[in-house]
Amino acid sequence: MEMVCRKRQWGWLYGIVFHLFLLAQCTVGSQRFSKKNMSDVADSPPLQLHRWDDYVVVDNGIVNITFSTPEGMVIAIQYNGVDNILEQSDVERDRGYWDVVWSKPEHPGDITDRFEGIHFSVVLEDEDQVELSFKKTYNPSLNKNGLRLNVDKRYIVLRGISGFYSYSIFEHLEEHPAIVLYQGRIVFRLQDDLFRYMAVSDDRQRIMPTAEDRKRGQPLDYPEAVLLTNPSNTFLKGEVDDKYQYSCENKDNRVHGWISADPAIGFWMITPSDEFRTAGPTKQDLTSHAGPITLSMFFSTHYAGISLGIRLGEGESWKKVFGPVFIYLNSVEDESPLELWADAKEQMLIETESWPYDFPLSEDYPYAHERGIVSGRLLVRDRYINDELMTAGSAYVGLAAPGDVGSWQTENKGYQFWTQTDDEGYFLLEDVRVGNYSLYAWVPGFIGDYKYNLFINIRSGSRIKLGELEYVPPRNGATIWEIGIPDRTAAEFYVPQPNPMLLNQLYVQNSAQGFRQYGLWDRYTDEYPDQDLVYTVGVSNYQIDWFFAHVNRNIGNKTYVPTTWQILFDLEEIDESGNYTLHLALASATTAELQVRINNYNPTSPHFTTGLIGQDNAIARHGIHGLYRLYSVNVGGSLLLQGGNVIFLTQAVGGRPFRGIMYDYIRFEQPGYQD
């Protein structure tokens, strides 16, 4: 108890230090923010474009951006009296850039390409807007080993706007060789002597270590995680830094970035739409992290595995626009630097309300009047809960490429458009690109996925009203017992306190996201050193008795062995001729095999097995969920006993600490009746 109190006191003091650090370095003046209102645009100086042999500079009087030509790297951003807020390395290509990780299917192996352009052009230059293009085209006669795509990187600077926009068009032609794309993003590396405070959300912001602090630290179980042993800021000593601790779901990943205390300026990545991101609203990805680095991830295999690699075959034609994203800069003189975060959120709302933008000039980027709208109402029918149809409140409804039920989770080539229903189940999907889609949905509180049985063909200006849609979730009989909440995460289960020597103090204060602490996989061994978890229905409480991840046990010498959990329950009577159902909804799986046995632990003959599943890596990367999976297991009444019963759940793949599964929800049902 004393240790817990000390942690709380230390965390409280640490939060005060954050604010004092920033306030102490605040300067005084008269202007609150540097951003411009639309009414100020006409009073702003006209844009200027300057060309040199190897560089081009765009200046709108607020920001001054220097690009290398023809490569299209952002090598300098001048703002608020700072000549260059970007990293001062000798390597100019390391400051602001797009990149992609790809491989050749015939010779697997990661290759990183930074889209260094070979052709530069000015798309538009006037006093209100400059749009620049940096193109890279695949030419097998010049480089047989080069990136097998055509890429057009675009940058847009507008008059009176404190920042700039960027987007890219990726194109794979039929004559291009096959390629697999694993990761695509835009990256900015900032001056580490200026930017020390990072903000990802209202409850995730803090002073951060530098890249040098990490180099001097102690590497942990994987390279991204480092114990800070001699940081430049002594308040960080003894903490763990890991970029995956700051991951975010797509639907929440709208703005993040950095604050400099002196001068008081902010650098923010604003991503106003998810339409070009892959794998739907709950896909998780990186944001900002120590470096200081800020980025916008467009696609990756994080929290999903290689199934999210974009596979383009020879003879396959594909084109996709990623972005635009907005790189926003703000400043404050007579207020706390923390006000920069509030202003960045306000600007994010302005950008999202302005989507789709009306100024990008690529013919591949459609404006609002060229898009369509889909509306409808989603209802749920579950006769074992209610004889009447129920409204699907707060359900996620989206359009994605045609596929199987739930395929939106791994869809990666097209565009996706998502929203949530209101309390009555009504939904509206706006600004949908022209194309052919399937409509998908899932409803918190119910297992499974919904898919509308017809394709939805969006044309320019179309308005499609679907009326009332009915989702019938998987159900074979009345509930006998259940564990957890069907919300596709393991967040409701027991998340242990981290090792006191491996803390990130941010998540001591923010206990709701305590699952982001490092090393929780080893806490299972601490809590269950000899015997595995046993859960008794009607007695145990899943919030405190069900460990959030079914992981392996560490038996010493870095040896990890499989574990078997037990669910104990009583049945007063048995329908021996009936079929009971065990629904297993999984929130994540990583190189795992879940085996089910009923009342008899025969190691060689499980009643059911998933086989080897999952590459989510969500356990190691503090994700609380990865890809959702649902298994409905038939349990014959002859296998059950009147009185006490036990279900054995074995995660059968040992060898490493991160192999395991996270449960979302488990339900055991009676045999169903026939209509």
QUIDACOR-V429352 format. One line per field, one symbol per residue. ss: DSSP state (H for helix, E for strand, - for the rest). phi: phi as a letter, one per 40 degrees, with the letter a starting at -180 (. if undefined). burial: # if it has 9 or more other C-alpha atoms within 8 Angstrom, else .. A space follows every 50 residues. Layout:
ss = ???
phi = ???
burial = ???
This chain:
ss = -HHHHHHHHHHHHHHHHHHHHHH--------------HHHHHH----EEE E---EEEEE---EEEEEE-----EEEEEE--E---E-----HHH-EEEEE EEEE--EEEEEEE-----EEEEEEE---EEEEEEEE-------------E EEEEEEEE----EEEEEEEEEE------EEEEEEEEEEEE----EEEEEE E--EEEE---HHHHHH-EE-----EEE------HHH--EEEEHHHH-EEH HH--EEEEEEE--EEEEEEE-------------EE--EE---EEEEEEE- -----HHH-EEE-----EEEEEEEEEEEEEE-------HHHHHHHHHHHH HHH--------------HHH-EEEEEEEEE---------EE----EEEEE ------HHH-------EEEE-----EEEEEEE--EEEEEEEE-------E E----EEE----EEEEEEEEE-------EEEEEE---------E------ --E--HHHH-HHHHHH---HHHHHHHH------EEE-----HHHH-E--E E-EE-----EE-EEEEEEEEE-------EEEEEEEEEEEEEE-EEEEE-- -------EE---EEE-------------EEEEEEEEHHH---EEEEEEEE E--------EEEEEEEEEE------
phi = .ccccccccccccccccdccdcccbcbbabccbccbccccdccccccbbb bbdbabbbbbgbbbbbbcbccgccbabcafgccaccdccccccccaacaa baacdcbdicbbbbfccbabaccaaacbabbbbbbbbcbcccacbcdcbc bbcbbbbbcgbciabaaabcabcdccccabbbababbbbbcccbcbbbbb adbbaacbccccdccccccbcadccbcccaccbccccgcbbacccbcacd cbcbaaibbbcaccbbbbbbbcacdcccggcccbacbcadicbbabccaa cdgagcccccbbccgccaaacbhcbbcbbbaabbbcdccccccccccdcc cccccccbbcbcccbccdccbbbbbibbbbbaccbacccbcccgccbaba ddacdgcdcbcabbbbbbabccccgcbabbfccdibbbbbaabdgbcgbb bccbcbbcbdgcbbbcgcbbbbcdabacccaabgbcbgbbccccbcccdd cbcbcdccccccbcccccgccccccccbcbbccbbbcgbcbccbbbccbc bcccbhffbbbcbbcbbbabbcabccccbcbbcbcbcaabfbbcbbbbga cbdcaccaacgcbgbcfcccbfcfabccbbbbbcbcdcccbchcbabcbb ccbcgacccibbccabbbbcdcbcc
burial = ......##..##.#...##.###.###....#####...##..####.#. ....#########################....####.....######## ####........#.######.##.#.#.########.#.........### #######################..#.###############.####### ...###..###.##.####.....#######....############### ..####################.#.######.################## #####..###.#.###.#.######################.###..#.. ##..............##.#############...#..#.########## #...##.#####.################.####.#########.##.## ##..#..#####...#..#.#.#..####..#.#.##########..##. .#########...############..##..##.###....##.###### ####....###########.#..#.#..#####################. .....#..#...################.#..#.###.####.####### ####..################...
